[in-house]
């Protein structure tokens, strides 16, 4: 599995359609998706999947530069329901179709999403491998150099693969993604509907280096969890036995939806060719601090920072709604 900074052919997204997810904010969510698609399209082509009955609306709202691909779907979290793209030793593109059980069966009426990865891979005529266990793309990060990062809360959760223990899950990850070392973080953000996806906590920014979310407030509900994950990263080594360089980013100010805290994170960003599309949360102090860190970490990339509050209200972030298709390099 290539790292996310490997060159991309395109980015896949999915048009919002699930009333239970977006409710009365459906139109605002669609505007946010269109804005993110247009931003990414400045760096690489975007393919927006949409239910056939929504395809014309998606074309009108996204604009002519975004390709609309009619496919059956139930929701719009392409990172999780879509395929994970891989490249074989000869440079040929393929895709892994993980079992998808709606984040532990929290959303039981998502049959089309369970088949979405296969349908997408068939549409682009890419070889597809069916994986025999439950996994969402947002639950893993790789460095492209043999190291994978995930969380115990998600991958070891009994609502994912209760028949598998940690050692068996590690072996399956090695077999399917050609990774050699697995770094286990602990818990995820408070009230994260995904049971602790790693893409809200930490990500690789290059081999041997990670960016991690922190809280500097000991009274904050996420403080202990983020401190524990930071300690794990400080003690971790990658597949080449390197200690990790760690860049920390302070979490934004807490916000709530009814009685649940929103899982806001600057780590939940997308890395298009030569660019960064990162979130803002109407928190000028932390938004600006995060952007300054990104500018130092990615000096050769153009940064676009967009309001991600509508996406977070639905339960995810910019990384959650995108899926990179890496560029193949077939060796004859």
C-alpha positions in Angstrom: 0.0 0.0 0.0 1.6 3.3 -1.0 1.8 6.2 1.4 -0.6 9.0 0.8 2.1 11.3 -0.6 2.7 8.8 -3.4 1.6 10.5 -6.7 -2.1 10.2 -7.4 -4.1 9.6 -10.6 -7.2 11.0 -8.9 -9.2 11.4 -5.7 -12.5 9.6 -5.1 -15.4 11.1 -3.1 -19.0 10.3 -2.6 -22.0 12.7 -2.8 -24.0 13.1 0.4 -27.3 11.2 0.3 -28.1 9.7 3.7 -30.8 11.6 5.6 -30.0 9.9 8.9 -26.4 11.3 8.7 -27.1 14.8 7.5 -30.7 15.5 8.4 -31.7 19.2 7.9 -28.1 20.1 7.1 -28.1 18.0 3.9 -27.8 21.0 1.6 -25.0 22.5 3.7 -23.2 19.2 3.6 -23.4 19.1 -0.2 -22.1 22.6 -0.4 -19.1 21.5 1.8 -18.4 18.4 -0.3 -18.5 20.5 -3.5 -16.1 23.0 -2.0 -13.7 20.3 -0.9 -13.9 18.6 -4.3 -13.2 21.9 -6.1 -10.2 22.5 -3.9 -8.7 19.1 -4.5 -9.3 19.5 -8.2 -6.8 22.3 -8.3 -4.1 19.6 -7.7 -5.6 16.4 -9.2 -8.7 15.1 -10.9 -11.7 14.3 -8.6 -14.2 11.6 -9.3 -17.4 12.0 -7.3 -19.6 8.9 -7.0 -23.3 9.6 -6.6 -26.4 7.6 -6.6 -27.9 7.5 -10.1 -30.8 9.6 -9.0 -28.5 12.2 -7.5 -26.0 12.4 -10.3 -27.4 15.4 -12.1 -27.6 17.4 -8.8 -24.0 16.6 -8.1 -23.0 17.8 -11.6 -24.7 21.1 -11.1 -23.3 21.7 -7.6 -19.8 20.5 -8.2 -19.2 22.0 -11.6 -18.1 20.7 -14.9 -14.5 19.9 -13.8 -15.6 17.2 -11.4 -16.4 13.9 -13.0 -19.6 12.4 -11.6 -19.7 8.6 -11.5 -23.2 7.1 -10.9 -22.9 4.1 -8.5 -25.3 2.6 -5.9 -24.3 3.9 -2.4 -25.9 4.6 1.0 -23.6 7.2 2.5 -20.6 9.4 1.6 -17.6 8.2 3.5 -15.4 7.0 0.7 -12.4 6.4 2.9 -14.2 3.7 4.8 -16.6 2.1 2.3 -14.4 2.5 -0.7 -11.5 0.3 -1.7 -7.9 0.6 -0.4 -5.7 0.9 -3.5 -2.5 -1.0 -3.7 0.3 -1.4 -6.2 2.0 -4.7 -6.9 5.7 -5.3 -7.4 5.3 -4.7 -11.2 3.7 -1.3 -10.5 0.2 -2.5 -11.4 -2.8 -0.9 -9.6 -5.3 -3.1 -7.7 -7.8 -2.6 -4.9 -8.7 -4.3 -1.7 -12.4 -4.7 -0.9 -12.6 -5.0 2.9 -15.6 -6.4 4.6 -17.7 -3.3 5.6 -20.2 -3.6 8.5 -21.1 0.0 8.9 -18.6 0.8 11.6 -19.7 -2.1 13.8 -23.3 -2.3 12.6 -24.1 1.2 14.0 -26.0 1.8 10.7 -27.7 -1.4 9.6 -29.3 -0.1 6.4 -26.2 0.3 4.3 -26.2 -2.7 2.0 -25.0 -0.7 -1.1 -22.1 0.6 0.9 -21.1 -3.0 1.7 -20.8 -3.6 -2.0 -19.4 -0.1 -2.9 -15.7 -1.0 -3.1 -16.4 -3.9 -5.5 -18.6 -1.7 -7.7 -16.1 1.1 -7.9 -13.2 -1.3 -8.8 -15.4 -2.9 -11.4 -16.2 0.5 -12.9 -12.6 1.4 -13.4 -11.6 -2.2 -14.4 -9.1 -2.7 -11.7 -8.2 -6.0 -10.2 -10.0 -6.5 -6.9 -9.0 -8.6 -3.9 -11.7 -9.5 -1.4 -10.3 -9.3 2.2 -11.8 -11.7 4.7 -12.2 -9.3 7.6 -13.8 -6.0 8.6 -11.7 -2.8 8.1 -12.3 0.8 7.2 -9.7 2.9 5.4 -9.8 5.6 8.2 -8.6 3.0 10.7 -5.1 2.7 9.2 -2.2 4.9 8.1 0.9 3.6 6.3 4.3 5.1 5.6 4.9 3.3 2.3 8.1 1.9 3.9 6.7 -1.1 5.7 5.0 0.5 8.7 1.3 0.7 9.5 -0.4 2.6 12.4 -3.8 1.8 13.8 -5.7 1.8 17.1 -6.7 -0.9 19.6 -10.1 0.6 20.1 -11.1 0.2 16.5 -9.4 -2.9 15.1 -9.7 -4.9 18.3 -13.3 -3.8 19.0 -15.7 -6.8 19.3 -18.0 -5.2 16.8 -15.5 -5.6 14.0 -13.7 -9.0 14.0 -14.6 -10.7 17.3 -13.3 -14.1 16.0 -9.7 -12.6 15.4 -7.1 -11.8 18.0 -4.5 -9.1 17.7 -1.8 -11.4 16.3 -4.2 -12.7 13.6 -5.3 -9.2 12.6 -1.6 -8.2 12.4 -0.9 -11.2 10.1 -3.8 -10.3 7.8 -2.6 -6.7 7.6 0.9 -7.9 6.7 -0.5 -10.2 4.0 -2.8 -7.7 2.3 -0.8 -4.5 2.6 2.8 -5.7 2.6 3.6 -4.0 5.9 6.1 -5.4 8.4 5.7 -3.4 11.5 2.4 -2.3 13.2 2.2 0.6 15.6 -0.8 0.3 17.9 -2.2 3.4 19.4 -4.9 3.1 22.1 -8.2 4.9 22.3 -9.7 7.5 19.9 -11.3 10.9 20.4 -14.3 11.2 22.7 -17.6 10.4 21.0 -15.9 9.4 17.8 -18.6 7.3 16.0 -16.0 5.2 14.3 -14.7 3.7 17.5 -11.4 5.5 17.4 -10.2 5.8 13.8 -6.5 6.7 13.7 -7.0 9.4 11.0 -8.2 11.7 13.8 -5.2 11.0 16.0 -2.0 10.7 14.0 -0.6 10.2 10.5 2.7 9.6 8.8 4.0 12.7 7.0 7.1 10.9 5.6 9.0 7.7 6.5 10.1 8.0 10.1 7.9 11.0 10.9 4.4 11.4 12.2 2.0 14.3 13.0 -0.1 13.7 16.2 -3.0 15.5 17.8 -2.5 16.7 21.4 -4.3 18.6 24.1 -2.5 20.9 26.5 -5.4 21.1 28.9 -5.3 18.4 31.6 -9.0 19.0 32.2 -10.0 18.2 28.6 -11.9 14.9 28.0 -9.3 14.0 25.3 -6.2 14.8 27.3 -5.4 11.4 28.8 -6.1 9.5 25.5 -4.0 11.8 23.5 -1.2 11.7 26.0 -1.2 8.0 26.0 -1.1 7.9 22.2 1.8 10.4 22.2 3.7 8.2 24.7 3.2 5.1 22.5 4.5 7.0 19.5 7.6 8.1 21.5 8.4 4.5 22.3 7.5 3.2 18.8 9.9 2.2 16.1 9.1 1.8 12.4 9.8 -1.1 10.1 13.4 0.1 9.7 13.9 0.3 13.4 13.9 4.1 13.5 12.5 6.1 16.4 9.8 8.4 15.1 10.1 12.2 14.7 6.9 13.5 16.1 5.2 16.8 15.2 2.3 17.8 17.5 -0.7 19.8 16.7 -3.1 21.2 19.4 -6.7 20.1 19.0 -9.3 22.8 18.3 -11.7 24.2 20.9 -14.3 21.7 22.0 -17.7 21.8 20.3 -20.8 19.8 20.9 -23.8 18.4 18.9 -26.6 18.0 21.4 -24.9 15.8 24.1 -22.0 14.5 22.1 -18.6 16.1 21.5 -17.7 16.6 17.9 -14.6 14.7 16.8 -12.6 17.6 15.4 -9.0 17.1 14.3 -6.5 18.8 12.2 -5.0 15.4 11.4 -8.0 14.7 9.3 -6.7 16.3 6.1 -6.2 15.2 2.5 -2.8 15.2 0.7 -3.4 15.7 -3.0 -0.5 16.1 -5.5 1.6 19.1 -4.5 -1.1 20.3 -2.1 -2.8 20.1 1.3 -6.5 20.4 1.9 -6.8 20.8 5.7 -9.7 21.7 8.0 -10.6 24.8 9.9 -13.2 24.8 12.8 -14.1 28.4 13.3 -11.5 28.6 15.9 -9.1 31.3 14.7 -6.4 30.7 17.3 -6.0 27.0 16.8 -6.9 27.1 13.1 -4.0 29.5 12.5 -1.6 27.6 14.7 -2.3 24.4 12.8 -1.9 26.1 9.5 1.5 27.5 10.5 2.6 24.0 11.5 1.5 22.6 8.2 3.3 25.3 6.4 6.6 24.4 8.2 6.1 20.6 7.7 5.0 20.9 4.0 7.0 23.9 2.7 6.7 22.7 -1.0 2.9 22.2 -0.9 0.2 24.7 -1.5 -2.2 24.7 1.5 -5.9 25.3 1.3 -7.7 25.5 4.6 -11.5 25.0 4.5 -14.3 25.1 7.1 -14.9 21.4 7.9 -17.7 21.9 10.5 -20.5 20.6 8.3 -18.5 17.4 7.6 -17.7 16.9 11.3 -21.4 17.4 12.2 -22.0 14.3 10.0 -19.4 12.3 11.8 -16.1 12.7 9.9 -13.6 14.9 8.3 -11.9 15.8 5.0 -9.8 12.6 5.1 -12.9 10.5 5.8 -14.7 11.7 2.6 -11.7 11.2 0.3 -9.8 8.2 -1.1 -6.7 8.6 -3.2 -6.1 6.4 -6.2 -2.3 6.1 -6.5 -0.5 6.4 -9.9 0.6 3.0 -11.2 4.1 2.6 -12.8 3.8 -0.6 -14.7 7.2 -2.2 -15.4 7.2 -4.0 -18.8 
